[in-house]
Amino acid sequence: MKIGTKMGIGFAIIFILSFLTAIAAIWRLHIVAEETRIMMEQPIAKERMISDW
């Protein structure tokens, strides 16, 4: 194999791994944002019930 081909394959592997890492990070951030929203709804609901009382 020529050096250019080896470098191209190496670059492609690094690019694919970076892309997969970015996708995984975005997916996890979405999950964390949803869990945070759920967590924040509970105290707010309790505070509203107390203030209505």
Secondary structure by P-SEA (a helix, b strand, c coil): ccaaaaaaaaaaaaaaaaaaaaaaaaaaaaaaaaaaaaaaaaaaaaaaaaaac
